[in-house]
């Protein structure tokens, strides 16, 4: 069995403002970094291979959660995976949902009613995200073992929708907590099934003592 743990990046200024953040390469805020300090993935993912979106906010998050951000050798390699990049929000990039829904020219309400086929002008739909992720998921399924992917909300939602056969209309099958990890099982064809949603990140024993001594 292949186990994949999906982890969303920490908070950015655009997240705080409620702006749609796709390909904009934005750093974590200092508060976002502080919230991740000393945390590690759930124990089920110990020894996992790391795969990381190329965007800065994901790379910063992966470095912190893997313990490599201080530049010391930890024996952990962070593999940059371009297919984990956030959904392309096209003309919606940088705008808030509130503003888009209030703008009759944006057609946001009708677009949201399309579920998996929600498509920002000049952008990408969740179904397209699923399609671009399929070869990556199939490769992991064939490789076996444990894997961590540090990515983005829309990427995780696309995998979540495939796992639960959810069309992205109405309430989701499970309410995801974005500060936690979400674990899935993969098969050799890239099929995905839920394993454990909302697995808390953990603080290893002795971490507080180590931080105090450093």
Secondary structure, 3 states (H helix, E strand, C coil): CEEEEEEECCCEHHHHHCECCCCCCCCECHHHHHHHCCCECCHHHCCCEEEECCCHHHHHHHHHHHCCCCCCCCCCCEEECHHHCCCCCHHHCCCEHHHHHHCCCCCHHHHHCCHHHCCCCCCCCHHHHHHHHHHHHHHHHHHCEEEEEEECHHHHHHHHHHHHCCCCCCCCCCCCCCCCEEEEEECCCCCEEEEEEEECCECCCCHHHHHHHC
